[in-house]
């Protein structure tokens, strides 16, 4: 039988993974919404998808996505 504690544990993990994915993909979304050129959007996606696990890669992607 499934306990309430097990369901809450699983729900908490699912929400945490969803929030983490949203944070990692934020720079790519910002680049697309801000109307950046295709090469800049590609750089941002590369930086956030492949290097997003590191803070440096994510900050690089965020900088490219939001600079004017």
Short mmCIF file of the C-alpha atoms (twelve columns), coordinates in Angstrom:
data_MODEL
# 
_entry.id   MODEL 
# 
loop_
_atom_site.group_PDB 
_atom_site.id 
_atom_site.type_symbol 
_atom_site.label_atom_id 
_atom_site.label_alt_id 
_atom_site.label_comp_id 
_atom_site.label_asym_id 
_atom_site.label_seq_id 
_atom_site.Cartn_x 
_atom_site.Cartn_y 
_atom_site.Cartn_z 
_atom_site.pdbx_PDB_model_num 
ATOM 1  C CA . UNK A 1  0.000  0.000  0.000   1 
ATOM 2  C CA . UNK A 2  1.235  3.480  -0.849  1 
ATOM 3  C CA . UNK A 3  1.665  5.780  2.121   1 
ATOM 4  C CA . UNK A 4  0.995  9.497  2.202   1 
ATOM 5  C CA . UNK A 5  4.647  10.140 3.090   1 
ATOM 6  C CA . UNK A 6  5.775  8.315  -0.054  1 
ATOM 7  C CA . UNK A 7  3.405  10.274 -2.257  1 
ATOM 8  C CA . UNK A 8  4.525  13.582 -0.738  1 
ATOM 9  C CA . UNK A 9  8.175  12.610 -1.180  1 
ATOM 10 C CA . UNK A 10 7.622  11.816 -4.858  1 
ATOM 11 C CA . UNK A 11 5.599  14.988 -5.446  1 
ATOM 12 C CA . UNK A 12 8.315  17.094 -3.836  1 
ATOM 13 C CA . UNK A 13 10.970 15.549 -6.081  1 
ATOM 14 C CA . UNK A 14 8.874  16.064 -9.220  1 
ATOM 15 C CA . UNK A 15 8.287  19.729 -8.382  1 
ATOM 16 C CA . UNK A 16 11.997 20.262 -7.611  1 
ATOM 17 C CA . UNK A 17 13.035 18.741 -10.953 1 
ATOM 18 C CA . UNK A 18 10.480 20.904 -12.779 1 
ATOM 19 C CA . UNK A 19 11.743 24.075 -11.116 1 
ATOM 20 C CA . UNK A 20 15.348 23.150 -11.922 1 
ATOM 21 C CA . UNK A 21 14.504 22.573 -15.597 1 
ATOM 22 C CA . UNK A 22 12.704 25.930 -15.756 1 
ATOM 23 C CA . UNK A 23 15.694 27.718 -14.241 1 
ATOM 24 C CA . UNK A 24 18.136 26.097 -16.669 1 
ATOM 25 C CA . UNK A 25 15.980 26.906 -19.712 1 
ATOM 26 C CA . UNK A 26 15.222 30.525 -18.721 1 
ATOM 27 C CA . UNK A 27 18.092 32.105 -20.738 1 
ATOM 28 C CA . UNK A 28 16.991 30.362 -23.951 1 
ATOM 29 C CA . UNK A 29 13.447 31.604 -23.417 1 
ATOM 30 C CA . UNK A 30 14.612 35.167 -22.759 1 
ATOM 31 C CA . UNK A 31 16.733 35.172 -25.917 1 
ATOM 32 C CA . UNK A 32 13.799 34.015 -28.039 1 
ATOM 33 C CA . UNK A 33 11.381 36.529 -26.502 1 
ATOM 34 C CA . UNK A 34 13.805 39.463 -26.809 1 
ATOM 35 C CA . UNK A 35 14.135 38.910 -30.555 1 
ATOM 36 C CA . UNK A 36 17.852 38.135 -30.574 1 
ATOM 37 C CA . UNK A 37 19.546 37.083 -33.812 1 
ATOM 38 C CA . UNK A 38 19.646 33.376 -34.605 1 
ATOM 39 C CA . UNK A 39 23.337 33.019 -33.824 1 
ATOM 40 C CA . UNK A 40 22.859 34.625 -30.411 1 
ATOM 41 C CA . UNK A 41 19.893 32.365 -29.671 1 
ATOM 42 C CA . UNK A 42 22.018 29.358 -30.652 1 
ATOM 43 C CA . UNK A 43 24.815 30.493 -28.319 1 
ATOM 44 C CA . UNK A 44 22.354 30.943 -25.496 1 
ATOM 45 C CA . UNK A 45 20.788 27.530 -26.045 1 
ATOM 46 C CA . UNK A 46 24.206 25.896 -26.186 1 
ATOM 47 C CA . UNK A 47 25.268 27.659 -23.021 1 
ATOM 48 C CA . UNK A 48 22.132 26.929 -21.062 1 
ATOM 49 C CA . UNK A 49 21.501 23.356 -22.230 1 
ATOM 50 C CA . UNK A 50 25.027 21.974 -22.281 1 
ATOM 51 C CA . UNK A 51 26.717 24.181 -19.710 1 
ATOM 52 C CA . UNK A 52 23.684 25.027 -17.591 1 
ATOM 53 C CA . UNK A 53 24.709 22.599 -14.880 1 
ATOM 54 C CA . UNK A 54 27.561 24.958 -14.006 1 
ATOM 55 C CA . UNK A 55 26.881 28.422 -12.693 1 
ATOM 56 C CA . UNK A 56 29.407 29.920 -15.122 1 
ATOM 57 C CA . UNK A 57 27.704 28.435 -18.190 1 
ATOM 58 C CA . UNK A 58 24.280 29.531 -17.007 1 
ATOM 59 C CA . UNK A 59 25.471 33.080 -16.280 1 
ATOM 60 C CA . UNK A 60 27.142 33.224 -19.717 1 
ATOM 61 C CA . UNK A 61 23.875 32.215 -21.364 1 
ATOM 62 C CA . UNK A 62 21.887 34.687 -19.274 1 
ATOM 63 C CA . UNK A 63 24.315 37.507 -20.145 1 
ATOM 64 C CA . UNK A 64 24.115 36.802 -23.890 1 
ATOM 65 C CA . UNK A 65 20.312 36.519 -23.715 1 
ATOM 66 C CA . UNK A 66 19.749 39.841 -21.978 1 
ATOM 67 C CA . UNK A 67 22.495 42.135 -23.315 1 
ATOM 68 C CA . UNK A 68 21.399 44.869 -25.678 1 
# 
